[in-house]
Amino acid sequence: MTVEIPDPASEDCRALSSILARVGDKWTVLIVVLLGDGPKRFNEIKRMVGGISQRMLTFTLRGLERDGLLTRTVYPTTPQRVDYELTRLGSTLWEAVEPLSTWARAHVGEILTSRQRFDGKRPHGAASSTRIHAKPRTDDRARKRG
């Protein structure tokens, strides 16, 4: 079987890449899963999605609305009430990400245990990432200035 890889510079590939970036974003997945059981207000979403800033939540919700994945309904009350709800298209995304959410919830304990075990194997004080040390500059310009 031969798989034809599209030209990354093509319009179709760029469009697909932008869509995958949207639906693969961690905040998008969490928000879509939350909205799967019905409309929510902004502050309700913010409380339920731990660690998201107001700015990032606003940015993510606007992007989802722009992409046709959710609707924003403003009610003329005092104070103003705004609800966010998945569209029909957004519901199809929920159907795709809900199994991933279910898998994550089912295996969170195993993954946290594995992380603790892995982190316990590191020598005391070991860095969590590889560090690269830059060498001092020794070219002619640096020598002339000194």
Steps between C-alpha positions, in 0.01 A plus 500: 500500500633843405413809699536829323628772728360844415729790430539685833488832314163422342189686609326174604792395719521841670124498565513148643798595715317799648192287577710229668679766702162629622348164590827366643547791739472392864254776591278423201475133594410580862242762403338276236476214751339734757249636250408147392231483768343836420549877499717667760568857607847654474578491874364147526742387228785692667436328834480157340815541289766533767800712419366692201530877509206722412693625196574147373141388558369800305752433220407129481124563508529760221702258288243224551221741409691617192546139388127430541548258789304695760247777524502794736158618612467833681189553714384858564499475878672699771768386545533375146487121464704323233469128425732288289368187330635252247361524149410191300855505362640546851300199615676286239832616644373408849422151368863473387665631819268350763658151467841660559366673810350173624833323442690773690263479798524120506881500499593812696600297806730270302663793322559696822653190661725449199612863513587468870694180434687660211577819693625289794763335276675831432813571704436756773523850356499384137350744256173406337629599159828500314695820534721640229781729610607764253873543449641850546546688178859485376482643150719788380245775578473389863882494537540848348246652742675345802 
